[in-house]
Amino acid sequence: MDTLIRGGRNYADWLPYERTIERADAFLLNGSPFKKLNKTQVDTLSRIHVIRNAIVHPSAHARKRFETIAGVALSSGERTPAGYLCGFNAPDQTRLEAYTGELGIFAQTLFGKPKP
Protein backbone atom coordinates (compact mmCIF):
# COMPACT_ATOMS: atom_id res chain seq x y z
CA MET A 1 0.00 0.00 0.00
CA ASP A 2 2.86 2.41 0.77
CA THR A 3 4.18 2.00 -2.77
CA LEU A 4 0.73 2.71 -4.18
CA ILE A 5 0.29 5.88 -2.13
CA ARG A 6 3.83 7.19 -2.51
CA GLY A 7 4.35 6.07 -6.10
CA GLY A 8 7.65 4.37 -5.30
CA ARG A 9 9.09 7.47 -3.61
CA ASN A 10 9.98 8.16 0.01
CA TYR A 11 7.11 10.65 0.21
CA ALA A 12 3.64 11.21 -1.21
CA ASP A 13 3.92 13.84 -3.94
CA TRP A 14 0.75 15.99 -4.01
CA LEU A 15 1.99 18.84 -6.21
CA PRO A 16 1.37 20.16 -8.77
CA TYR A 17 -2.32 20.41 -7.95
CA GLU A 18 -3.27 18.15 -10.85
CA ARG A 19 -1.53 15.38 -8.91
CA THR A 20 -3.65 16.26 -5.87
CA ILE A 21 -6.76 15.74 -7.99
CA GLU A 22 -5.44 12.39 -9.27
CA ARG A 23 -4.81 11.20 -5.70
CA ALA A 24 -8.14 12.56 -4.47
CA ASP A 25 -9.95 10.73 -7.27
CA ALA A 26 -8.11 7.51 -6.38
CA PHE A 27 -8.57 7.61 -2.61
CA LEU A 28 -11.50 9.90 -1.76
CA LEU A 29 -15.19 9.79 -2.60
CA ASN A 30 -15.73 11.97 -5.69
CA GLY A 31 -12.31 13.58 -5.12
CA SER A 32 -13.82 15.63 -2.32
CA PRO A 33 -12.92 18.13 -1.00
CA PHE A 34 -10.10 18.81 -3.46
CA LYS A 35 -12.35 19.18 -6.49
CA LYS A 36 -14.15 22.18 -4.98
CA LEU A 37 -11.69 24.70 -6.42
CA ASN A 38 -12.51 26.30 -9.75
CA LYS A 39 -10.06 26.66 -12.67
CA THR A 40 -9.03 30.21 -11.71
CA GLN A 41 -8.20 29.04 -8.18
CA VAL A 42 -6.24 26.04 -9.48
CA ASP A 43 -4.34 28.34 -11.87
CA THR A 44 -3.46 30.61 -8.93
CA LEU A 45 -2.23 27.62 -6.94
CA SER A 46 -0.09 26.62 -9.91
CA ARG A 47 1.49 30.10 -10.01
CA ILE A 48 2.16 29.96 -6.28
CA HIS A 49 3.76 26.52 -6.72
CA VAL A 50 6.06 27.85 -9.47
CA ILE A 51 7.13 30.76 -7.24
CA ARG A 52 7.71 28.37 -4.34
CA ASN A 53 9.87 26.14 -6.54
CA ALA A 54 11.93 29.12 -7.71
CA ILE A 55 12.64 29.96 -4.06
CA VAL A 56 13.60 26.48 -2.86
CA HIS A 57 15.14 25.02 -6.05
CA PRO A 58 17.74 27.37 -7.49
CA SER A 59 17.83 25.54 -10.83
CA ALA A 60 17.68 27.01 -14.32
CA HIS A 61 14.40 25.16 -14.93
CA ALA A 62 12.72 26.62 -11.81
CA ARG A 63 14.03 30.09 -12.68
CA LYS A 64 12.74 29.88 -16.28
CA ARG A 65 9.28 28.78 -15.13
CA PHE A 66 9.22 31.66 -12.62
CA GLU A 67 10.18 34.16 -15.32
CA THR A 68 7.38 32.81 -17.52
CA ILE A 69 4.68 33.44 -14.91
CA ALA A 70 6.18 36.69 -13.58
CA GLY A 71 6.26 38.34 -16.99
CA VAL A 72 8.75 40.75 -18.50
CA ALA A 73 7.31 44.12 -17.48
CA LEU A 74 8.87 44.08 -14.02
CA SER A 75 11.26 46.46 -12.36
CA SER A 76 14.75 45.10 -11.77
CA GLY A 77 13.92 44.64 -8.08
CA GLU A 78 10.95 42.39 -8.92
CA ARG A 79 12.81 39.92 -11.15
CA THR A 80 13.59 37.54 -8.29
CA PRO A 81 10.96 35.50 -6.45
CA ALA A 82 11.43 37.56 -3.26
CA GLY A 83 11.34 40.85 -5.13
CA TYR A 84 8.30 39.71 -7.09
CA LEU A 85 6.41 38.81 -3.91
CA CYS A 86 7.34 42.14 -2.30
CA GLY A 87 6.12 44.02 -5.38
CA PHE A 88 2.69 45.56 -5.31
CA ASN A 89 -0.36 43.85 -6.73
CA ALA A 90 -2.47 46.89 -5.85
CA PRO A 91 -1.50 50.28 -4.38
CA ASP A 92 -1.71 48.98 -0.82
CA GLN A 93 -1.19 45.22 -1.23
CA THR A 94 1.93 43.24 -2.08
CA ARG A 95 1.71 40.10 -4.19
CA LEU A 96 2.65 38.10 -1.10
CA GLU A 97 -0.33 39.57 0.79
CA ALA A 98 -2.63 38.90 -2.16
CA TYR A 99 -1.49 35.28 -2.51
CA THR A 100 -1.72 34.71 1.24
CA GLY A 101 -5.29 36.02 1.25
CA GLU A 102 -6.21 33.80 -1.69
CA LEU A 103 -4.73 30.74 0.04
CA GLY A 104 -6.96 31.49 3.04
CA ILE A 105 -10.00 31.65 0.76
CA PHE A 106 -8.99 28.36 -0.89
CA ALA A 107 -8.67 26.71 2.53
CA GLN A 108 -12.16 27.92 3.46
CA THR A 109 -13.52 26.65 0.13
CA LEU A 110 -11.97 23.23 0.66
CA PHE A 111 -12.50 22.72 4.37
CA GLY A 112 -15.04 25.29 5.56
CA LYS A 113 -14.60 28.23 7.90
CA PRO A 114 -12.69 27.54 11.10
CA LYS A 115 -14.75 27.51 14.28
CA PRO A 116 -13.94 30.32 16.74
Long-range contacts (C-beta under 8 A, 24 or more apart in sequence): 15-49, 16-46, 16-49, 17-42, 17-45, 17-46, 17-49, 33-110, 33-111, 34-110, 36-109, 36-110, 37-106, 37-109, 37-110, 41-102, 41-106, 41-109, 44-99, 44-102, 44-106, 45-106, 48-99, 48-103, 51-81, 51-84, 51-85, 51-99, 54-81, 55-81, 55-82
